[in-house]
Amino acid sequence: MQAASRESYAAAVEQLESVVAAASPAELSATADEILATADLLRREPRLRRALADPARAGEDRAGLLDAILGDKVSERAAQLLRGLVAGRWSSPNELLNATEQLGVQTVLAGADKAGDLGEVEDELFRFGQLIDANPGLATVLSDPNAPVTQRAELVRDLLKDKAKPATVRLAELALAGYGGRGLTGSLTRLVEAAAERRDRQVAYVTTAVPLSEADESRLGARLAAMYGREIALKVSVDPSIVGGLSVQVGNDLYDGTVSRRLAEARHALT
């Protein structure tokens, strides 16, 4: 986002936190659905998106336009958040769309946090991403742009039934539509990181040839926390093809200590 949009979104998130303090997890879940439904509306209606982001119109006028369109279709809680969002200054209509979607995600995560489920939601989203990566056929079906999102969402609900928190299922459904314009895997990764950010943690993606013991995970997490100055959420994948060692990615930083990398470097040196 550009500077003006970042400021408007930050103000909306601040308003959300005041709403979270007075709302139950169920109320936040319902509010999130209303905000995400509004994001879907903006995605389908580019003319409306342009009108609501038009810098030539006063913020109050744009908020009034949204009120007139939504009417009593959303709760006052959601309407309050959406009015504040639309009344801000936006660098482009697409940035308003992205901000609306992000605000919906933050509301889902806030509800999970208040219910004490946020850590589980983060792990469930990561494991769901692993399941998709390990099953190319499933990845193809879930990413098929020719299949309606509603049809693919039904498959996701069947896969996660009785295995995941409602917030996990809702966010996995959102990933199908391409959160922030990303593909399915990229959407899930960003949602995992958003959940970690709400817990004030940095995600570290660890790939190892064999499962790590709890003690090994604790030592690695503590070492990374000391390096980055904040708590670390380890997301561990087992890949025997790396032969031995492990790789760790934190943001743009990659630490590759795998045997497969060393073998590749040795082969390159010999040739």
BELCORTA-V762754 format. One record per residue. RES is the residue in one small letter. PSI is psi in radians with two decimals (NA if undefined). Layout:
RES_PSI, RES_PSI
This chain:
m_2.58, q_3.00, a_-0.83, a_-0.74, s_-0.68, r_-0.73, e_-0.74, s_-0.70, y_-0.70, a_-0.69, a_-0.66, a_-0.68, v_-0.67, e_-0.71, q_-0.68, l_-0.75, e_-0.58, s_-0.58, v_-0.71, v_-0.67, a_-0.50, a_0.07, a_2.67, s_2.87, p_-0.70, a_-0.71, e_-0.68, l_-0.65, s_-0.77, a_-0.71, t_-0.72, a_-0.75, d_-0.68, e_-0.70, i_-0.74, l_-0.58, a_-0.64, t_-0.66, a_-0.71, d_-0.71, l_-0.79, l_-0.60, r_-0.67, r_-0.42, e_1.47, p_-0.56, r_-0.72, l_-0.71, r_-0.77, r_-0.71, a_-0.67, l_-0.27, a_0.10, d_2.00, p_-0.25, a_-0.23, r_2.50, a_2.62, g_-0.69, e_-0.68, d_-0.75, r_-0.70, a_-0.67, g_-0.66, l_-0.77, l_-0.74, d_-0.76, a_-0.60, i_-0.75, l_-0.58, g_-2.26, d_0.42, k_-0.24, v_2.80, s_2.84, e_-0.57, r_-0.85, a_-0.71, a_-0.71, q_-0.80, l_-0.72, l_-0.66, r_-0.79, g_-0.66, l_-0.88, v_-0.55, a_-0.21, g_3.09, r_2.31, w_2.34, s_-0.44, s_2.76, p_-0.64, n_-0.55, e_-0.57, l_-0.75, l_-0.86, n_-0.69, a_-0.67, t_-0.76, e_-0.75, q_-0.66, l_-0.66, g_-0.75, v_-0.78, q_-0.57, t_-0.70, v_-0.84, l_-0.64, a_-0.69, g_-0.74, a_-0.69, d_-0.79, k_-0.50, a_-0.09, g_0.35, d_0.02, l_-0.72, g_-0.72, e_-0.71, v_-0.76, e_-0.83, d_-0.67, e_-0.69, l_-0.71, f_-0.79, r_-0.61, f_-0.70, g_-0.69, q_-0.72, l_-0.74, i_-0.76, d_-0.56, a_-0.15, n_1.54, p_-0.62, g_-0.76, l_-0.72, a_-0.71, t_-0.77, v_-0.80, l_-0.39, s_0.02, d_1.94, p_-0.29, n_-0.23, a_2.35, p_2.51, v_-0.64, t_-0.66, q_-0.76, r_-0.60, a_-0.61, e_-0.69, l_-0.73, v_-0.77, r_-0.66, d_-0.72, l_-0.63, l_0.01, k_2.22, d_0.21, k_-0.15, a_2.75, k_2.65, p_-0.65, a_-0.63, t_-0.81, v_-0.77, r_-0.74, l_-0.61, a_-0.66, e_-0.72, l_-0.67, a_-0.53, l_-0.63, a_-0.15, g_1.37, y_2.12, g_0.44, g_0.16, r_2.92, g_3.12, l_-0.89, t_-0.75, g_-0.64, s_-0.78, l_-0.72, t_-0.79, r_-0.62, l_-0.66, v_-0.80, e_-0.60, a_-0.70, a_-0.73, a_-0.71, e_-0.66, r_-0.46, r_0.16, d_0.80, r_2.67, q_2.37, v_2.36, a_2.10, y_2.05, v_2.25, t_2.22, t_2.70, a_-0.52, v_2.72, p_2.47, l_2.53, s_2.87, e_-0.67, a_-0.72, d_-0.75, e_-0.72, s_-0.77, r_-0.76, l_-0.77, g_-0.72, a_-0.70, r_-0.74, l_-0.67, a_-0.68, a_-0.62, m_-0.70, y_-0.11, g_0.43, r_2.89, e_2.59, i_2.36, a_1.89, l_2.32, k_1.83, v_2.26, s_2.45, v_2.17, d_1.72, p_-0.35, s_-0.29, i_-0.08, v_-0.93, g_3.06, g_-2.81, l_2.83, s_2.60, v_2.24, q_2.18, v_1.89, g_-2.20, n_0.00, d_2.20, l_2.19, y_1.85, d_1.79, g_0.53, t_2.63, v_-0.63, s_-0.66, r_-0.74, r_-0.69, l_-0.72, a_-0.71, e_-0.65, a_-0.74, r_-0.71, h_-0.71, a_-0.67, l_-0.52, t_NA
